[in-house]
Amino acid sequence: MSLPLPLSILDLATVARGESVGQALEASTTLAQRAEQWGFRRIWYAEHHNMGSIASAATSVLIAHIAARTERIVLGSGGVMLPNHSPLQVAEQFGTLAELHPGRIELGLGRAPGTDQETVRALRRDPRASDRFPQDVQELQAFLGDETLVPNVHAYPGRGTGVPLTILGSSLYGAQVAAALGLPYAFASHFAPDALEQAVALYRREFRPSAQLAEPHVLAGVNVIAADTAEEAQQVLHETQRDRVRLLTGRRGRSLTDAEVDAVLDGPGGEQVRTMTRCSAVGTPDTVARELAEFTTRADADELVVTVPAPRRESWWRSWELLATKVQGAA
Protein backbone atom coordinates (compact mmCIF):
# COMPACT_ATOMS: atom_id res chain seq x y z
CA MET A 1 0.00 0.00 0.00
CA SER A 2 1.38 3.42 -0.95
CA LEU A 3 0.15 6.87 0.04
CA PRO A 4 -1.48 9.22 -2.49
CA LEU A 5 -0.11 12.41 -0.91
CA PRO A 6 3.41 13.78 -0.42
CA LEU A 7 5.51 12.92 2.62
CA SER A 8 7.96 15.34 4.16
CA ILE A 9 10.33 14.91 7.09
CA LEU A 10 10.70 16.68 10.41
CA ASP A 11 14.15 15.81 11.73
CA LEU A 12 14.65 16.89 15.33
CA ALA A 13 18.37 16.14 15.07
CA THR A 14 17.96 13.88 18.09
CA VAL A 15 21.08 12.87 19.98
CA ALA A 16 20.55 9.14 20.40
CA ARG A 17 21.73 7.13 23.37
CA GLY A 18 25.52 6.95 23.56
CA GLU A 19 26.02 9.52 20.79
CA SER A 20 27.84 12.84 20.72
CA VAL A 21 26.20 15.92 19.21
CA GLY A 22 28.57 15.62 16.25
CA GLN A 23 27.45 12.05 15.61
CA ALA A 24 23.81 13.11 15.78
CA LEU A 25 24.36 15.88 13.24
CA GLU A 26 26.18 13.47 10.95
CA ALA A 27 23.17 11.14 11.14
CA SER A 28 20.90 14.03 10.17
CA THR A 29 23.15 14.81 7.21
CA THR A 30 23.07 11.19 6.06
CA LEU A 31 19.29 11.07 6.46
CA ALA A 32 18.94 14.13 4.22
CA GLN A 33 21.12 12.53 1.56
CA ARG A 34 19.14 9.30 1.66
CA ALA A 35 15.80 11.14 1.78
CA GLU A 36 16.79 12.93 -1.41
CA GLN A 37 17.41 9.58 -3.08
CA TRP A 38 14.17 8.16 -1.67
CA GLY A 39 12.13 11.03 -3.10
CA PHE A 40 10.91 12.82 0.01
CA ARG A 41 9.67 16.33 -0.72
CA ARG A 42 11.33 18.32 2.08
CA ILE A 43 13.05 18.19 5.45
CA TRP A 44 12.39 20.64 8.26
CA TYR A 45 14.51 21.30 11.35
CA ALA A 46 13.07 22.76 14.55
CA GLU A 47 14.44 25.37 16.93
CA HIS A 48 14.66 24.04 20.48
CA HIS A 49 16.83 25.37 23.30
CA ASN A 50 18.26 23.91 26.51
CA MET A 51 17.44 20.35 25.44
CA GLY A 52 20.45 18.06 25.50
CA SER A 53 18.74 15.47 23.31
CA ILE A 54 18.04 17.86 20.39
CA ALA A 55 20.83 19.39 18.30
CA SER A 56 18.93 21.77 16.01
CA ALA A 57 18.97 24.94 18.14
CA ALA A 58 20.95 26.88 15.51
CA THR A 59 18.45 25.98 12.80
CA SER A 60 19.79 28.11 9.96
CA VAL A 61 23.35 26.87 10.57
CA LEU A 62 22.21 23.25 10.37
CA ILE A 63 20.24 23.94 7.19
CA ALA A 64 23.34 25.54 5.62
CA HIS A 65 25.45 22.50 6.45
CA ILE A 66 22.97 20.01 5.02
CA ALA A 67 22.14 22.11 1.95
CA ALA A 68 25.82 22.07 1.02
CA ARG A 69 25.81 18.27 1.17
CA THR A 70 22.63 17.63 -0.82
CA GLU A 71 21.49 18.69 -4.27
CA ARG A 72 17.72 18.86 -4.69
CA ILE A 73 15.71 18.30 -1.55
CA VAL A 74 13.95 21.36 -0.10
CA LEU A 75 15.16 22.36 3.37
CA GLY A 76 13.53 24.60 5.90
CA SER A 77 12.61 25.32 9.47
CA GLY A 78 9.82 23.62 11.28
CA GLY A 79 10.22 26.05 12.71
CA VAL A 80 12.08 29.16 13.63
CA MET A 81 10.50 30.56 16.79
CA LEU A 82 10.07 34.11 15.53
CA PRO A 83 9.60 35.85 18.93
CA ASN A 84 13.16 34.75 19.79
CA HIS A 85 14.59 36.81 16.90
CA SER A 86 14.23 40.05 15.01
CA PRO A 87 12.51 39.66 11.61
CA LEU A 88 15.47 41.41 9.98
CA GLN A 89 17.98 38.88 11.28
CA VAL A 90 15.82 35.95 10.18
CA ALA A 91 15.43 37.52 6.73
CA GLU A 92 19.18 37.95 6.44
CA GLN A 93 19.90 34.37 7.49
CA PHE A 94 17.33 32.70 5.26
CA GLY A 95 17.96 35.17 2.47
CA THR A 96 21.61 34.12 2.53
CA LEU A 97 20.56 30.47 2.36
CA ALA A 98 18.21 31.21 -0.53
CA GLU A 99 20.94 32.97 -2.51
CA LEU A 100 23.31 30.05 -1.95
CA HIS A 101 20.68 27.39 -2.72
CA PRO A 102 18.03 28.91 -5.00
CA GLY A 103 14.60 27.27 -4.87
CA ARG A 104 15.53 24.95 -2.02
CA ILE A 105 14.94 27.05 1.11
CA GLU A 106 11.70 27.73 2.98
CA LEU A 107 10.83 29.14 6.36
CA GLY A 108 8.34 27.77 8.88
CA LEU A 109 7.53 30.15 11.72
CA GLY A 110 6.31 29.43 15.23
CA ARG A 111 5.05 31.69 18.01
CA ALA A 112 6.14 29.65 21.06
CA PRO A 113 9.63 30.08 22.58
CA GLY A 114 10.59 26.43 22.05
CA THR A 115 11.95 26.13 25.57
CA ASP A 116 11.34 26.78 29.28
CA GLN A 117 10.96 30.18 30.95
CA GLU A 118 14.48 30.25 32.42
CA THR A 119 15.91 29.74 28.96
CA VAL A 120 13.60 32.42 27.58
CA ARG A 121 15.33 34.86 29.93
CA ALA A 122 18.75 33.58 28.85
CA LEU A 123 17.75 34.24 25.23
CA ARG A 124 17.05 37.87 26.21
CA ARG A 125 13.60 37.35 24.78
CA ASP A 126 10.96 39.98 25.39
CA PRO A 127 8.08 38.16 27.14
CA ARG A 128 5.65 40.28 25.11
CA ALA A 129 7.22 39.43 21.75
CA SER A 130 4.71 36.69 20.97
CA ASP A 131 1.92 39.31 21.03
CA ARG A 132 3.49 40.87 17.93
CA PHE A 133 3.71 37.59 16.02
CA PRO A 134 1.34 38.47 13.11
CA GLN A 135 3.01 41.86 12.62
CA ASP A 136 6.49 40.29 12.80
CA VAL A 137 5.51 37.72 10.17
CA GLN A 138 4.40 40.52 7.85
CA GLU A 139 7.57 42.49 8.54
CA LEU A 140 9.69 39.42 7.76
CA GLN A 141 7.71 38.69 4.61
CA ALA A 142 8.28 42.25 3.40
CA PHE A 143 12.02 42.01 4.08
CA LEU A 144 12.11 38.90 1.88
CA GLY A 145 10.11 40.64 -0.82
CA ASP A 146 10.72 43.83 -2.77
CA GLU A 147 9.35 46.25 -0.20
CA THR A 148 9.94 46.96 3.48
CA LEU A 149 7.64 47.86 6.33
CA VAL A 150 10.54 49.52 8.18
CA PRO A 151 11.44 52.80 6.47
CA ASN A 152 14.95 52.84 4.97
CA VAL A 153 15.78 49.33 6.24
CA HIS A 154 16.24 46.37 3.88
CA ALA A 155 17.52 42.82 4.31
CA TYR A 156 20.78 42.25 2.45
CA PRO A 157 20.86 39.33 1.65
CA GLY A 158 17.15 38.57 1.71
CA ARG A 159 15.50 41.28 -0.33
CA GLY A 160 13.78 39.89 -3.40
CA THR A 161 14.38 36.22 -2.52
CA GLY A 162 10.71 35.55 -1.77
CA VAL A 163 11.52 32.69 0.62
CA PRO A 164 8.13 30.96 1.11
CA LEU A 165 6.66 31.09 4.60
CA THR A 166 4.56 28.57 6.54
CA ILE A 167 2.83 29.21 9.87
CA LEU A 168 3.29 26.48 12.48
CA GLY A 169 0.95 25.99 15.38
CA SER A 170 -0.98 23.72 17.71
CA SER A 171 -3.92 25.98 18.46
CA LEU A 172 -6.64 28.05 16.83
CA TYR A 173 -4.42 31.14 17.05
CA GLY A 174 -1.91 29.84 14.49
CA ALA A 175 -4.74 28.74 12.21
CA GLN A 176 -6.22 32.25 12.30
CA VAL A 177 -2.87 33.89 11.52
CA ALA A 178 -2.16 31.53 8.62
CA ALA A 179 -5.65 32.01 7.20
CA ALA A 180 -5.56 35.80 7.50
CA LEU A 181 -2.13 36.05 5.83
CA GLY A 182 -2.88 33.46 3.14
CA LEU A 183 -0.02 31.14 4.13
CA PRO A 184 0.28 27.35 4.48
CA TYR A 185 -0.55 26.01 7.93
CA ALA A 186 1.40 23.21 9.61
CA PHE A 187 -0.22 21.69 12.68
CA ALA A 188 2.03 20.16 15.36
CA SER A 189 -0.15 17.09 15.83
CA HIS A 190 2.92 14.90 16.40
CA PHE A 191 3.09 16.21 19.99
CA ALA A 192 0.04 18.46 20.60
CA PRO A 193 -2.92 16.91 18.78
CA ASP A 194 -5.89 18.13 20.81
CA ALA A 195 -7.06 21.00 18.58
CA LEU A 196 -6.14 19.43 15.23
CA GLU A 197 -9.54 19.02 13.59
CA GLN A 198 -10.93 22.30 14.93
CA ALA A 199 -7.87 24.32 13.88
CA VAL A 200 -7.74 22.89 10.38
CA ALA A 201 -11.45 23.51 9.85
CA LEU A 202 -11.07 27.12 11.01
CA TYR A 203 -8.05 27.64 8.74
CA ARG A 204 -9.84 26.31 5.66
CA ARG A 205 -12.98 28.30 6.43
CA GLU A 206 -11.22 31.65 7.00
CA PHE A 207 -8.40 31.35 4.43
CA ARG A 208 -7.77 34.43 2.31
CA PRO A 209 -5.75 33.97 -0.92
CA SER A 210 -2.40 35.73 -1.09
CA ALA A 211 0.43 36.30 -3.54
CA GLN A 212 2.13 33.19 -2.15
CA LEU A 213 -0.87 30.84 -1.96
CA ALA A 214 -4.17 30.73 -3.84
CA GLU A 215 -5.77 27.84 -1.93
CA PRO A 216 -5.39 26.63 1.67
CA HIS A 217 -2.66 24.08 2.25
CA VAL A 218 -2.49 21.99 5.42
CA LEU A 219 0.54 20.06 6.63
CA ALA A 220 0.03 17.77 9.62
CA GLY A 221 2.74 16.30 11.82
CA VAL A 222 2.67 12.59 12.61
CA ASN A 223 4.97 10.16 14.40
CA VAL A 224 6.04 6.97 12.64
CA ILE A 225 7.58 3.87 14.17
CA ALA A 226 7.96 1.17 11.55
CA ALA A 227 9.53 -2.21 12.22
CA ASP A 228 9.71 -5.67 10.68
CA THR A 229 7.26 -7.05 13.23
CA ALA A 230 4.39 -5.57 15.20
CA GLU A 231 5.97 -6.71 18.45
CA GLU A 232 9.22 -4.89 17.69
CA ALA A 233 7.33 -1.71 16.80
CA GLN A 234 5.44 -1.80 20.10
CA GLN A 235 8.70 -2.26 21.99
CA VAL A 236 10.20 0.80 20.27
CA LEU A 237 7.01 2.73 21.07
CA HIS A 238 7.39 1.82 24.74
CA GLU A 239 11.01 3.00 24.71
CA THR A 240 9.85 6.22 23.05
CA GLN A 241 7.24 6.80 25.72
CA ARG A 242 9.84 6.19 28.42
CA ASP A 243 12.06 8.83 26.83
CA ARG A 244 9.14 11.26 26.65
CA VAL A 245 8.57 10.84 30.41
CA ARG A 246 12.25 11.51 31.05
CA LEU A 247 12.10 14.59 28.84
CA LEU A 248 9.09 15.94 30.73
CA THR A 249 10.56 15.26 34.17
CA GLY A 250 14.30 15.44 33.65
CA ARG A 251 15.25 19.10 33.50
CA ARG A 252 16.19 18.98 37.18
CA GLY A 253 17.41 16.25 39.49
CA ARG A 254 18.50 12.70 38.82
CA SER A 255 17.36 10.59 35.90
CA LEU A 256 14.54 8.15 36.60
CA THR A 257 15.10 4.41 36.42
CA ASP A 258 13.12 2.30 33.93
CA ALA A 259 10.97 1.00 36.78
CA GLU A 260 10.19 4.53 37.97
CA VAL A 261 9.39 5.64 34.42
CA ASP A 262 7.07 2.67 33.94
CA ALA A 263 5.30 3.61 37.17
CA VAL A 264 4.70 7.07 35.74
CA LEU A 265 3.41 5.56 32.49
CA ASP A 266 0.96 3.42 34.49
CA GLY A 267 -0.40 6.52 36.24
CA PRO A 268 -1.95 9.86 35.21
CA GLY A 269 1.36 11.01 33.73
CA GLY A 270 1.26 8.13 31.31
CA GLU A 271 -2.07 9.30 29.98
CA GLN A 272 -0.51 12.68 29.19
CA VAL A 273 2.30 11.03 27.25
CA ARG A 274 -0.12 8.80 25.34
CA THR A 275 -2.24 11.83 24.49
CA MET A 276 0.79 13.73 23.22
CA THR A 277 1.71 10.85 20.89
CA ARG A 278 -1.84 10.00 19.83
CA CYS A 279 -1.12 10.95 16.21
CA SER A 280 1.25 8.07 15.53
CA ALA A 281 1.49 5.24 13.02
CA VAL A 282 3.13 2.22 14.65
CA GLY A 283 3.70 -1.28 13.30
CA THR A 284 4.75 -3.10 10.17
CA PRO A 285 4.83 -1.14 6.88
CA ASP A 286 1.30 -2.23 5.92
CA THR A 287 -0.05 -1.08 9.28
CA VAL A 288 1.86 2.21 9.08
CA ALA A 289 0.54 2.90 5.57
CA ARG A 290 -3.05 2.20 6.63
CA GLU A 291 -2.77 4.36 9.76
CA LEU A 292 -1.17 7.23 7.83
CA ALA A 293 -4.00 7.12 5.29
CA GLU A 294 -6.58 7.17 8.09
CA PHE A 295 -4.77 10.05 9.78
CA THR A 296 -4.67 12.03 6.53
CA THR A 297 -8.43 11.82 6.26
CA ARG A 298 -9.00 12.74 9.90
CA ALA A 299 -6.57 15.67 9.71
CA ASP A 300 -7.93 16.87 6.35
CA ALA A 301 -4.27 17.26 5.36
CA ASP A 302 -2.74 18.04 1.99
CA GLU A 303 0.65 16.82 3.14
CA LEU A 304 2.11 14.85 6.03
CA VAL A 305 5.27 15.84 7.89
CA VAL A 306 6.69 12.68 9.44
CA THR A 307 9.01 12.40 12.40
CA VAL A 308 10.51 9.22 13.84
CA PRO A 309 10.86 9.47 17.64
CA ALA A 310 12.67 6.13 18.12
CA PRO A 311 15.33 6.68 20.81
CA ARG A 312 17.86 4.15 19.47
CA ARG A 313 19.65 4.95 16.23
CA GLU A 314 19.22 1.47 14.74
CA SER A 315 15.44 1.61 15.27
CA TRP A 316 15.37 5.15 13.90
CA TRP A 317 17.15 4.10 10.70
CA ARG A 318 14.96 1.05 10.23
CA SER A 319 11.79 3.13 10.53
CA TRP A 320 12.98 5.53 7.83
CA GLU A 321 14.08 2.70 5.53
CA LEU A 322 10.77 0.89 5.82
CA LEU A 323 8.78 4.11 5.45
CA ALA A 324 10.67 5.04 2.30
CA THR A 325 10.86 1.67 0.58
CA LYS A 326 7.71 -0.15 1.74
CA VAL A 327 5.25 2.70 2.39
CA GLN A 328 6.37 5.45 0.02
CA GLY A 329 7.57 2.95 -2.58
CA ALA A 330 11.08 4.29 -3.17
CA ALA A 331 13.56 2.03 -4.93
N, C-alpha and C positions, 0 to 999 in steps of 0.2 A: 504494500500500500504506500503510495506517495502522496504528498500534500499538494493541493492546487494553488497555494499562495506562497509568496517568497518567505524565506527564513533569513533572519539576520542574527548576529551574535552580540551579546553583552558579555565582555570579558572583564571580570573584576580584578584581574591580575593577582589572583589569590596566591599567597605564599603557603604552599602545602607543607604538611608535616615533614620536618627534617630538612627543609630547603632554606637557602639564603634568599634575600631579596633579588640578587642578581640571577639566581637560578629561576626564580619565578618569572622575572621579566624575559628571560630567554625562552621559557615555555610559552609565554604570550606571543613572542615574536614567531616562534615555530608554528603556533596555532594559526596566526594570521597568514603565514605562507601556505599552510595546508588548506585553510579555508578558501583561499583564492583559487587553489587547484580544484577544490570540491564544488565551487560555484556558489558559495554564500554571497549574498548581496552586499552586506556591510558588517563592520565590527565597530562597536561603541565601547568606550572606556569611561568609567565613572570617577568623579572626584569624591574621595573620602579622606578624612584626616584623623590622625591619632588612632589608627587601627593597624596593629602590627601584622595582621593577616591579609591586608590589601595594599598593593604596591602602586596604585594608580593615582596618588594624590596630585602629582604634577602632570595633569592629564595631557596638556598640549605637548609637553616634552616627550611623553611616551608615544603619542601619535606621530611626532616627528621621527622618532627612532624607527617605528614600525613602517611608516610610509617609505622610508629610505630603503627598506629591505623587502618591499613588495612592489607590485607593478600596477595592479588594476583595482583591487578591492577598495571600496569606499570606507574611509575611516572618520570617526567623529567622536563626540563626547556624549555620554549618556548618563549624567551630563556634567557640564560645568555649572557649579552652583553660583549663579550670577550675583547674589548679594554679597558673596565673598570678594568680589572684584569690581573694578571700575569697567564700564562698558568699553571705554577707549582701550584699555589694556587687553581685554579679550579680543577686540577687533584687530588689534595689532598682532597678537599671537596667531589667531586663526587666519588672518589675512596673509601673514608670512607663510603659513602652511599651504594656503591656497595658491600662492604664487609659486611655491616650490613644487606643488603636486596638483596641477590644474584639474578640476573636475572630480577630485577624489576626497575632498574635505567637506564635512558638514558639522553643524554645531547644535547639540541638544542642550537646553537650558532648564535648570531647576531653580526652585525658590527656596528650598530648605538649605540649612548650612552644611549638611552632610557630616555632622559630627556632634559632639556633646557641647554643653554650654561653656565649660572651662576652655575647650579648644577654640570656641567662637571668640572668646576674649583674647586668646593667644594669636588669633588671626587678625586682631585689631578690627574686627568686623563691627559695624554699626548695628546695634540690635534692631534699629528701625529700618534697615536697608530692605528687608523683604517687603515692606509696605510700598516700596517704589518699583516693585518687580515689573509691572506692565510698562511703565515709563522707561525703565532701564532696557527692556527688550527693544522698544522702539528706537531708543537712542543708539543701541548697538546695531540694529538693523540699518539705520541711516548711515552710521560710520562705514558699514560694509557696502553701502550703495554709493550713489553719486552725489548725495546731499549730506548735510549734517544738521542735527538739531541743536548743536552747540556752536554758536557763532564763532567763526574764524578758527575752528578746531577740526582737523581731519585726521583720519587714521592712515598712517603711512608706515608699513604696508597695511592694506585692508580696503582702502577706498576703491570702489568699483569691482571688487571681487565677487560680490553677491553670494557669499557663503550661505547656503540654505540653513534655515533655522527650524528647530522642532521644540515644542514646549513639552516638558516632562512633568508628570504629576501623579498624585495618588488621591486626589480629592476633586470636588466640584470646582474649586477655585482655578486650578490649572486648566480644566476643561473650558471654563468661561474665558480665560485669557487667550487660549489657543483659538477658540471660536471667534472671538472679537477681532483678533489680529489676522485671521485667515491663515493659520499655520498648522502643520501636522501636530497631532497630539499623541504622545507616548505615555501609556498608563503603566505604573510600576506594580503591576499585579503579581510579579514574582516574589514580592515581599509584603505588599500592603493591598490585598485584593478586595477589601470590604466594599468600596464605592465603585467598583469597576463598571457594572452595567449602568448604573445611574449616571456616572460621569460621561461615559461614551454616548449615551442617549442625549444628554444635555449638549455635548459638543456637536453632534450631528444636527441637532435641532436648531442651534443658534449660530452655526458656522456662517461666516461672511467671506465670500471669495476675495482673494487678494492677488497682487502681482505674482507672488510665489506659488499660490495654490488655488485652483479653480473649484475643486471639490474637496470635501473633508477626507482626511486620511488618518486612520487609527492604527497605531502600533501598540501591541500588548505584550508585556513581559511574561515569560513562563519558564519555570524550571524544568530541566530534563535530566533524568537519570536513566540511562539505557545500559543494559547488561545482557549477557548471553542467556541468562536464566532469570526467571521472575524472583527466585529466592535471593540471588546475588543482588539484584536491583533493590530489593527491600532491605537487605543488609546495609547497602550504601546509603539508602535513605535514612536508616536509623543512625548511622555515623554522622550524616549531615545534620540531623536534628540534635544530636549530642553537641556538635560544634556550634549550632545556633544558640543552644542554652549557654554554652561557655562564652559566646560572644556577648550575649545579653547580660551575663552576670560577672564577667571577668575583667572589667576595667580596674577594679580594685581588689586587693587581697589575693589569696592563694587560688590556684586552679582547682576546680572540682574534680574528684575522682569519677570514673565511669559509673560506679554505683550511686554516687550522689547525683550525678546528672540524670541517671535513669529514674531516680526518685522524683526529681523535678518533672521529668517527662510524664510520670504517672499521676502527677497532681495538676492543679490549676495552671501552673506555668507551662506544662506540656500542651495544654489546649491552646495557649497563645502561640506557641511555636507551630503547632499543626495548622492554626488559622493563617499564620503568616505564609506558610508554604502550601496553601490550599491549591493554588494554581500551579500544579506540577504534573508532568507526565512521567510515570515511573514504570519500568518493566522491560520486557523484550522489545525489539524494534516494532513488531506488529502492534503491541499494546501502546507503545509511545505514539505511533502514527495515529491510531484511533483516538487516543486521548487528546492529542494536539488538534485533530480535526473537530472534536467535540468542543474543545476550548475556543477554537476560532469562531464557531457559531455562537457560543455563549457570550464571548467578548465583542461580537460584531466587529472583528478586526480585519483590516486590509493587509496586515503584515504581522508576523510574530517575531519578537526579539527573544532569543533563547539564551539562557545561561545555565551552566552546569555547576551545581554547588558541591559536587563530590569532593570530600576533604583530602583524599589520597590521589596523588598524581596519576597512578596507573588506572584508577577508576575514572578519573576525569578524562584521560585520553580515550579510554574505551567508549565512553558515552559519546564523545564527539565523532569517533570513527563510525560507530553504529548509526548515529543520527545522520551523518553525511552519506554513507554508502547504502544503508538499508532503508532509511526513511526518506531522505531527500533524493536518493537514487544516483549519487555521484559515482563515477567510475573508480 
